Amino acid sequence: MQRTKLRSIFISDVHLGTSDCKAAYLLDFLRTVRCEHLYLVGDIIDLESLTRRQWWPPEHTAVLLELLEIVRRGTRVTYIPGNHDASMRELTGESIAGIRVVLDAVHEGADGRRYRVSHGDEYDPEQFGRDWMLWLGEAMHRFICWTNRRMYHWRQRRAKPYLPLSIIIKSHVGRAVDYIRAFEARVAERARKDGFDGHICGHIHFGHVRRINQVLYLNDGDWVEHCTAIVEDMTGAMELVHWSESATALGRASREIVLPSPAAALALAPLAAMSNDLSELQPAA
């Protein structure tokens, strides 16, 4: 996929300003690919996190500078704020350094298929914000990401490829899988009712290509855990790609055929291998 010319790219949930952001992988991806239209599908800068903790390493500045360079090269860039950069929604209809800010968008693929594009937080259950389990879930997610971060640095020092621990865990917890499936169903049903061929979103940090009731559900994942993006080639085919030490195709959807990403996406890594890594992380007795 190196230096491949793409029609469109969709990325979300970068969470610049947090220690979990995999900015180096994203920067390599942005510098390697070229496209006509780049969609930033929310939670690009984690403004919520920055109000609690000031964290901004040079790699995060480099990502923003690369986005400006992409604009300078003539790529159309559309920014759809998410729930962690929601204050940017006040700038809807305006442009920031050539980047257009919108609440959502309609994308027409090269093959004529029409997709709604949004961050996805609007599909959270109504009671989600009031449920005490929200706090527990976020606390648990922060712990998992902390563990993921430790493993990431440990594997880097040993020249081992990236292993998305948090995605593996999510994919083996029934309640998490149930939430993901219910979210996907809500998104697809709304797209079907509104007459779209599909919906492209992020938000839940679980990249996926899936057909639900004749509607394409495309989630571009994130750059905290998955390190994934949705890309459209010149024929209109959509593909979920993972980008760390190397590019890996996880799912593809053309007019002719849909090859869904596995339900567990990157979590197909054997649990035994994960257990071995975790045991090596433990301090010696």
KEMARZA-667479 format. One record per residue (C-alpha): z, y, x; chain; residue in three letters. Coordinates in nm, 4 decimals, padded with zeros to 6 digits. Each point is the difference from the previous one (the first is absolute). Layout:
! KEMARZA-667479
{site {Z; Y; X}; "A"; "ALA"}
...
This chain:
! KEMARZA-667479
{site {00.0000; 00.0000; 00.0000}; "A"; "MET"}
{site {00.0019; 00.2267; 00.3046}; "A"; "GLN"}
{site {-00.1997; 00.3194; -00.0503}; "A"; "ARG"}
{site {-00.1118; -00.1298; -00.3373}; "A"; "THR"}
{site {-00.1369; 00.2633; -00.2323}; "A"; "LYS"}
{site {00.1714; -00.0341; -00.3368}; "A"; "LEU"}
{site {-00.0619; 00.1769; -00.3275}; "A"; "ARG"}
{site {00.3642; 00.0519; -00.1002}; "A"; "SER"}
{site {00.3494; -00.0721; 00.1284}; "A"; "ILE"}
{site {00.3242; -00.0023; -00.1993}; "A"; "PHE"}
{site {00.3388; 00.0194; 00.1741}; "A"; "ILE"}
{site {00.3466; 00.0711; -00.1351}; "A"; "SER"}
{site {00.3707; -00.0315; 00.0716}; "A"; "ASP"}
{site {-00.0198; 00.1103; 00.3610}; "A"; "VAL"}
{site {00.3486; 00.1560; -00.0179}; "A"; "HIS"}
{site {-00.0410; 00.2325; 00.2965}; "A"; "LEU"}
{site {00.3430; 00.1340; 00.0848}; "A"; "GLY"}
{site {00.1715; -00.3396; -00.0120}; "A"; "THR"}
{site {00.0777; -00.2404; 00.2816}; "A"; "SER"}
{site {-00.1728; -00.2846; -00.1870}; "A"; "ASP"}
{site {-00.3442; 00.1644; 00.0017}; "A"; "CYS"}
{site {-00.2497; -00.1926; 00.2160}; "A"; "LYS"}
{site {-00.1798; 00.3172; 00.1070}; "A"; "ALA"}
{site {-00.1557; -00.1532; 00.3121}; "A"; "ALA"}
{site {-00.1855; -00.2664; -00.2012}; "A"; "TYR"}
{site {-00.1161; 00.2587; -00.2550}; "A"; "LEU"}
{site {-00.1178; 00.2352; 00.2725}; "A"; "LEU"}
{site {-00.2034; -00.2792; 00.1594}; "A"; "ASP"}
{site {-00.1511; -00.0848; -00.3390}; "A"; "PHE"}
{site {-00.0947; 00.3618; -00.0761}; "A"; "LEU"}
{site {-00.1553; 00.0449; 00.3451}; "A"; "ARG"}
{site {-00.1993; -00.3228; -00.0283}; "A"; "THR"}
{site {-00.1588; 00.0259; -00.3446}; "A"; "VAL"}
{site {-00.2253; 00.2619; -00.1550}; "A"; "ARG"}
{site {-00.0508; 00.0687; -00.3695}; "A"; "CYS"}
{site {-00.1540; 00.2446; -00.2460}; "A"; "GLU"}
{site {00.3109; 00.0360; -00.2174}; "A"; "HIS"}
{site {00.3637; -00.0552; 00.0964}; "A"; "LEU"}
{site {00.2623; -00.0244; -00.2739}; "A"; "TYR"}
{site {00.3646; 00.0642; 00.0924}; "A"; "LEU"}
{site {00.1674; -00.1784; -00.2910}; "A"; "VAL"}
{site {00.3535; 00.1373; 00.0210}; "A"; "GLY"}
{site {00.3183; -00.0144; 00.2070}; "A"; "ASP"}
{site {-00.1849; 00.1159; 00.3112}; "A"; "ILE"}
{site {00.2908; 00.2145; 00.1225}; "A"; "ILE"}
{site {00.3413; -00.1174; -00.1184}; "A"; "ASP"}
{site {00.1391; 00.3373; -00.1009}; "A"; "LEU"}
{site {00.2983; -00.1690; -00.1680}; "A"; "GLU"}
{site {00.1032; -00.1667; 00.3238}; "A"; "SER"}
{site {-00.0464; 00.3180; 00.2019}; "A"; "LEU"}
{site {00.2537; 00.1810; -00.2207}; "A"; "THR"}
{site {00.2586; -00.2602; 00.1051}; "A"; "ARG"}
{site {-00.0960; -00.0571; 00.3621}; "A"; "ARG"}
{site {-00.2228; 00.1904; 00.2408}; "A"; "GLN"}
{site {-00.2271; -00.2579; 00.1621}; "A"; "TRP"}
{site {-00.3402; 00.1054; 00.1282}; "A"; "TRP"}
{site {-00.1310; -00.1661; 00.3191}; "A"; "PRO"}
{site {-00.3260; 00.1090; 00.1699}; "A"; "PRO"}
{site {-00.1941; -00.2917; -00.1524}; "A"; "GLU"}
{site {00.0566; 00.1452; -00.3474}; "A"; "HIS"}
{site {-00.1440; 00.3352; 00.1059}; "A"; "THR"}
{site {-00.2952; -00.1871; 00.1500}; "A"; "ALA"}
{site {-00.0743; -00.1595; -00.3397}; "A"; "VAL"}
{site {-00.0098; 00.3408; -00.1708}; "A"; "LEU"}
{site {-00.2237; 00.1401; 00.2737}; "A"; "LEU"}
{site {-00.2333; -00.2973; -00.0393}; "A"; "GLU"}
{site {-00.0240; 00.0660; -00.3752}; "A"; "LEU"}
{site {-00.1026; 00.3583; 00.0769}; "A"; "LEU"}
{site {-00.2570; -00.1328; 00.2476}; "A"; "GLU"}
{site {-00.1363; -00.2309; -00.2708}; "A"; "ILE"}
{site {-00.0447; 00.3031; -00.2274}; "A"; "VAL"}
{site {-00.1693; 00.1889; 00.2838}; "A"; "ARG"}
{site {-00.2522; -00.2834; 00.0437}; "A"; "ARG"}
{site {-00.1101; 00.0527; -00.3605}; "A"; "GLY"}
{site {00.1863; -00.2791; -00.1788}; "A"; "THR"}
{site {00.1126; 00.0870; -00.3505}; "A"; "ARG"}
{site {00.3791; -00.0468; -00.0211}; "A"; "VAL"}
{site {00.1895; -00.0216; -00.3295}; "A"; "THR"}
{site {00.3798; 00.0046; -00.0055}; "A"; "TYR"}
{site {00.1918; -00.1435; -00.2972}; "A"; "ILE"}
{site {00.3747; 00.0634; 00.0515}; "A"; "PRO"}
{site {00.2449; -00.2806; -00.0756}; "A"; "GLY"}
{site {00.3661; -00.0141; -00.0920}; "A"; "ASN"}
{site {00.1242; 00.0607; 00.3559}; "A"; "HIS"}
{site {-00.2213; 00.3082; 00.0432}; "A"; "ASP"}
{site {00.0132; 00.1009; -00.3674}; "A"; "ALA"}
{site {00.0615; 00.3678; 00.0781}; "A"; "SER"}
{site {-00.3611; 00.0144; 00.1211}; "A"; "MET"}
{site {-00.1096; -00.0542; -00.3608}; "A"; "ARG"}
{site {00.0678; 00.3694; -00.0520}; "A"; "GLU"}
{site {-00.3119; 00.0620; 00.2122}; "A"; "LEU"}
{site {-00.2289; -00.1968; -00.2342}; "A"; "THR"}
{site {-00.3448; 00.1560; -00.0100}; "A"; "GLY"}
{site {00.0395; 00.1692; 00.3379}; "A"; "GLU"}
{site {-00.1198; -00.0932; 00.3479}; "A"; "SER"}
{site {00.2120; -00.0341; 00.3136}; "A"; "ILE"}
{site {-00.2091; 00.0363; 00.3163}; "A"; "ALA"}
{site {-00.2975; -00.1406; -00.1898}; "A"; "GLY"}
{site {00.1962; -00.2827; -00.1651}; "A"; "ILE"}
{site {-00.0243; 00.0133; -00.3808}; "A"; "ARG"}
{site {00.3254; -00.0653; -00.1905}; "A"; "VAL"}
{site {-00.0245; -00.1744; -00.3397}; "A"; "VAL"}
{site {00.2376; -00.1934; -00.2265}; "A"; "LEU"}
{site {-00.2440; -00.2917; -00.0276}; "A"; "ASP"}
{site {-00.3708; -00.0596; 00.0406}; "A"; "ALA"}
{site {-00.2952; -00.1978; -00.1313}; "A"; "VAL"}
{site {-00.1962; -00.1767; 00.2712}; "A"; "HIS"}
{site {-00.3497; -00.1313; -00.0673}; "A"; "GLU"}
{site {-00.0947; -00.2802; 00.2358}; "A"; "GLY"}
{site {-00.3414; -00.0413; 00.1575}; "A"; "ALA"}
{site {-00.0657; -00.2811; -00.2490}; "A"; "ASP"}
{site {00.0804; 00.2216; -00.2993}; "A"; "GLY"}
{site {00.3453; -00.1358; -00.0735}; "A"; "ARG"}
{site {00.2563; 00.2634; -00.1006}; "A"; "ARG"}
{site {00.3580; -00.0023; 00.1250}; "A"; "TYR"}
{site {00.3010; 00.2089; -00.0840}; "A"; "ARG"}
{site {00.1899; 00.0951; 00.3162}; "A"; "VAL"}
{site {00.3671; 00.0956; -00.0145}; "A"; "SER"}
{site {00.3170; -00.0561; 00.1990}; "A"; "HIS"}
{site {00.1449; -00.2369; -00.2594}; "A"; "GLY"}
{site {00.3556; 00.1260; -00.0537}; "A"; "ASP"}
{site {-00.0998; 00.0989; -00.3530}; "A"; "GLU"}
{site {-00.0035; -00.3731; -00.0817}; "A"; "TYR"}
{site {00.3657; -00.0561; 00.0831}; "A"; "ASP"}
{site {00.1995; -00.1173; -00.3026}; "A"; "PRO"}
{site {00.1562; 00.2878; -00.1946}; "A"; "GLU"}
{site {00.3520; -00.1269; 00.0657}; "A"; "GLN"}
{site {-00.0670; -00.0525; 00.3712}; "A"; "PHE"}
{site {00.1517; 00.3281; 00.1162}; "A"; "GLY"}
{site {00.3172; -00.0469; -00.2075}; "A"; "ARG"}
{site {00.0643; -00.3590; 00.0955}; "A"; "ASP"}
{site {00.2834; -00.0464; 00.2523}; "A"; "TRP"}
{site {-00.2142; -00.2778; 00.1460}; "A"; "MET"}
{site {-00.2331; 00.2704; 00.1278}; "A"; "LEU"}
{site {00.2642; 00.1103; 00.2500}; "A"; "TRP"}
{site {00.0786; -00.3588; 00.0945}; "A"; "LEU"}
{site {-00.3701; -00.0733; 00.0386}; "A"; "GLY"}
{site {-00.0608; 00.3017; 00.2228}; "A"; "GLU"}
{site {00.3062; -00.0816; 00.2109}; "A"; "ALA"}
{site {-00.1220; -00.3570; 00.0436}; "A"; "MET"}
{site {-00.3507; 00.1227; 00.0803}; "A"; "HIS"}
{site {00.1359; 00.2350; 00.2673}; "A"; "ARG"}
{site {00.1917; -00.2913; 00.1535}; "A"; "PHE"}
{site {-00.3101; -00.2203; -00.0017}; "A"; "ILE"}
{site {-00.2055; 00.2784; 00.1590}; "A"; "CYS"}
{site {00.2712; 00.0469; 00.2639}; "A"; "TRP"}
{site {-00.0202; -00.3705; 00.0807}; "A"; "THR"}
{site {-00.3798; 00.0215; -00.0026}; "A"; "ASN"}
{site {00.0198; 00.2902; 00.2464}; "A"; "ARG"}
{site {00.2227; -00.1973; 00.2379}; "A"; "ARG"}
{site {-00.2333; -00.2981; -00.0111}; "A"; "MET"}
{site {-00.3028; 00.2276; 00.0487}; "A"; "TYR"}
{site {00.1402; 00.1453; 00.3248}; "A"; "HIS"}
{site {00.1214; -00.3417; 00.1153}; "A"; "TRP"}
{site {-00.3436; -00.1550; -00.0508}; "A"; "ARG"}
{site {-00.1716; 00.2968; 00.1674}; "A"; "GLN"}
{site {00.2080; -00.0510; 00.3154}; "A"; "ARG"}
{site {-00.1109; -00.3650; 00.0056}; "A"; "ARG"}
{site {-00.3659; 00.0823; -00.0702}; "A"; "ALA"}
{site {00.0122; -00.1826; -00.3337}; "A"; "LYS"}
{site {-00.2167; 00.1123; -00.2945}; "A"; "PRO"}
{site {00.1483; 00.2024; -00.2838}; "A"; "TYR"}
{site {00.1864; -00.2033; -00.2618}; "A"; "LEU"}
{site {00.0803; 00.1771; -00.3308}; "A"; "PRO"}
{site {00.3452; -00.1452; -00.0598}; "A"; "LEU"}
{site {00.0705; 00.2096; -00.3088}; "A"; "SER"}
{site {-00.3189; -00.1186; -00.1731}; "A"; "ILE"}
{site {00.0840; -00.3601; 00.0795}; "A"; "ILE"}
{site {00.3433; 00.0430; -00.1568}; "A"; "ILE"}
{site {-00.1397; 00.1740; -00.3104}; "A"; "LYS"}
{site {-00.2490; -00.2783; -00.0496}; "A"; "SER"}
{site {00.2726; -00.2633; -00.0113}; "A"; "HIS"}
{site {00.2419; 00.1802; -00.2324}; "A"; "VAL"}
{site {-00.0749; -00.0825; -00.3613}; "A"; "GLY"}
{site {00.1287; 00.3287; -00.1420}; "A"; "ARG"}
{site {-00.2141; 00.2028; 00.2403}; "A"; "ALA"}
{site {-00.3101; -00.2045; -00.0817}; "A"; "VAL"}
{site {00.0674; 00.0412; -00.3735}; "A"; "ASP"}
{site {00.0258; 00.3782; 00.0400}; "A"; "TYR"}
{site {-00.3244; 00.0139; 00.1996}; "A"; "ILE"}
{site {-00.1888; -00.2106; -00.2553}; "A"; "ARG"}
{site {00.1285; 00.2100; -00.2919}; "A"; "ALA"}
{site {-00.1025; 00.3203; 00.1804}; "A"; "PHE"}
{site {-00.3486; -00.1377; 00.0664}; "A"; "GLU"}
{site {-00.0394; -00.0999; -00.3647}; "A"; "ALA"}
{site {00.1004; 00.3474; -00.1262}; "A"; "ARG"}
{site {-00.2443; 00.1718; 00.2334}; "A"; "VAL"}
{site {-00.2886; -00.2312; -00.0906}; "A"; "ALA"}
{site {00.0636; 00.0247; -00.3732}; "A"; "GLU"}
{site {-00.0047; 00.3795; 00.0076}; "A"; "ARG"}
{site {-00.3250; -00.0041; 00.1991}; "A"; "ALA"}
{site {-00.1537; -00.2386; -00.2534}; "A"; "ARG"}
{site {00.1040; 00.2165; -00.2953}; "A"; "LYS"}
{site {-00.1401; 00.3114; 00.1679}; "A"; "ASP"}
{site {-00.3345; -00.1672; 00.0659}; "A"; "GLY"}
{site {00.0213; -00.0290; 00.3798}; "A"; "PHE"}
{site {-00.1292; -00.2919; 00.2043}; "A"; "ASP"}
{site {00.3082; 00.0121; 00.2172}; "A"; "GLY"}
{site {00.2973; 00.1919; 00.1327}; "A"; "HIS"}
{site {00.0863; 00.0843; 00.3613}; "A"; "ILE"}
{site {00.3624; 00.0845; 00.0775}; "A"; "CYS"}
{site {00.2889; -00.0488; 00.2410}; "A"; "GLY"}
{site {00.3714; 00.0662; -00.0628}; "A"; "HIS"}
{site {00.1453; -00.3530; 00.0008}; "A"; "ILE"}
{site {-00.0830; -00.0788; 00.3657}; "A"; "HIS"}
{site {-00.1830; -00.3207; -00.0878}; "A"; "PHE"}
{site {-00.3708; 00.0025; 00.0742}; "A"; "GLY"}
{site {-00.2053; -00.2159; -00.2328}; "A"; "HIS"}
{site {-00.3515; -00.0624; -00.1346}; "A"; "VAL"}
{site {00.0134; -00.1679; -00.3388}; "A"; "ARG"}
{site {-00.1997; -00.0231; -00.3231}; "A"; "ARG"}
{site {00.2155; 00.0318; -00.3119}; "A"; "ILE"}
{site {-00.1720; -00.0302; -00.3398}; "A"; "ASN"}
{site {-00.3365; 00.1013; 00.1482}; "A"; "GLN"}
{site {00.1527; 00.3052; 00.1709}; "A"; "VAL"}
{site {00.0292; 00.0318; 00.3774}; "A"; "LEU"}
{site {00.3504; 00.0784; 00.1216}; "A"; "TYR"}
{site {-00.0176; 00.1373; 00.3548}; "A"; "LEU"}
{site {00.3186; 00.0946; 00.1837}; "A"; "ASN"}
{site {-00.0490; 00.1458; 00.3459}; "A"; "ASP"}
{site {00.3483; -00.1010; 00.1209}; "A"; "GLY"}
{site {00.1732; 00.2272; 00.2496}; "A"; "ASP"}
{site {00.0525; 00.0923; 00.3655}; "A"; "TRP"}
{site {00.3695; -00.0852; 00.0068}; "A"; "VAL"}
{site {-00.0170; -00.3748; -00.0582}; "A"; "GLU"}
{site {-00.3569; -00.1198; -00.0680}; "A"; "HIS"}
{site {-00.2107; 00.2364; 00.2150}; "A"; "CYS"}
{site {-00.2884; -00.0323; -00.2448}; "A"; "THR"}
{site {-00.2747; 00.2016; -00.1649}; "A"; "ALA"}
{site {-00.2659; -00.0498; -00.2657}; "A"; "ILE"}
{site {-00.3495; 00.0664; 00.1347}; "A"; "VAL"}
{site {-00.3325; 00.0235; -00.1839}; "A"; "GLU"}
{site {-00.3208; -00.0935; 00.1776}; "A"; "ASP"}
{site {-00.3425; 00.1452; -00.0719}; "A"; "MET"}
{site {-00.0722; -00.2622; -00.2693}; "A"; "THR"}
{site {00.3124; 00.0895; -00.1991}; "A"; "GLY"}
{site {00.1988; -00.3099; 00.0979}; "A"; "ALA"}
{site {00.3731; 00.0681; 00.0357}; "A"; "MET"}
{site {00.2088; -00.1696; 00.2682}; "A"; "GLU"}
{site {00.3694; -00.0056; 00.0868}; "A"; "LEU"}
{site {00.0386; 00.0093; 00.3788}; "A"; "VAL"}
{site {00.3059; -00.0346; 00.2192}; "A"; "HIS"}
{site {00.0049; 00.1986; 00.3254}; "A"; "TRP"}
{site {00.2446; -00.0596; 00.2833}; "A"; "SER"}
{site {-00.1021; -00.1650; 00.3265}; "A"; "GLU"}
{site {-00.3221; -00.1038; -00.1734}; "A"; "SER"}
{site {-00.1775; 00.0446; -00.3319}; "A"; "ALA"}
{site {00.0424; -00.2744; -00.2603}; "A"; "THR"}
{site {-00.1742; -00.0202; -00.3370}; "A"; "ALA"}
{site {00.2464; -00.0987; -00.2740}; "A"; "LEU"}
{site {-00.2112; 00.0212; -00.3166}; "A"; "GLY"}
{site {-00.3421; 00.1153; -00.1186}; "A"; "ARG"}
{site {-00.1555; 00.0990; -00.3316}; "A"; "ALA"}
{site {-00.3724; 00.0532; -00.0519}; "A"; "SER"}
{site {-00.1977; -00.0032; -00.3229}; "A"; "ARG"}
{site {-00.0913; -00.3623; 00.0625}; "A"; "GLU"}
{site {00.3326; -00.1510; 00.1016}; "A"; "ILE"}
{site {00.3698; 00.0798; 00.0377}; "A"; "VAL"}
{site {00.1838; -00.1652; 00.2868}; "A"; "LEU"}
{site {00.3603; 00.0911; -00.0796}; "A"; "PRO"}
{site {00.2516; 00.0628; 00.2727}; "A"; "SER"}
{site {00.2594; -00.2779; -00.0045}; "A"; "PRO"}
{site {00.2900; 00.0693; -00.2340}; "A"; "ALA"}
{site {00.2212; 00.0364; 00.3057}; "A"; "ALA"}
{site {-00.2600; 00.2018; 00.1969}; "A"; "ALA"}
{site {00.1229; 00.0035; 00.3615}; "A"; "LEU"}
{site {00.2986; -00.2121; -00.0972}; "A"; "ALA"}
{site {-00.1912; -00.3216; 00.0627}; "A"; "LEU"}
{site {00.1602; -00.0159; 00.3436}; "A"; "ALA"}
{site {00.2123; -00.3167; 00.0111}; "A"; "PRO"}
{site {00.3621; 00.0614; -00.0883}; "A"; "LEU"}
{site {00.0965; -00.2253; 00.2910}; "A"; "ALA"}
{site {-00.1613; 00.2422; 00.2459}; "A"; "ALA"}
{site {00.1874; 00.2891; -00.1563}; "A"; "MET"}
{site {00.3271; -00.1962; 00.0226}; "A"; "SER"}
{site {-00.0603; -00.0654; 00.3687}; "A"; "ASN"}
{site {-00.0547; 00.3698; 00.0674}; "A"; "ASP"}
{site {00.3102; 00.0959; -00.1962}; "A"; "LEU"}
{site {00.2111; -00.2524; 00.1898}; "A"; "SER"}
{site {-00.1164; 00.1449; 00.3302}; "A"; "GLU"}
{site {00.1053; 00.3453; -00.1182}; "A"; "LEU"}
{site {00.3580; -00.1153; -00.0485}; "A"; "GLN"}
{site {00.2440; 00.0828; 00.2808}; "A"; "PRO"}
{site {00.0992; -00.2930; 00.2163}; "A"; "ALA"}
{site {00.3270; -00.1712; -00.0910}; "A"; "ALA"}
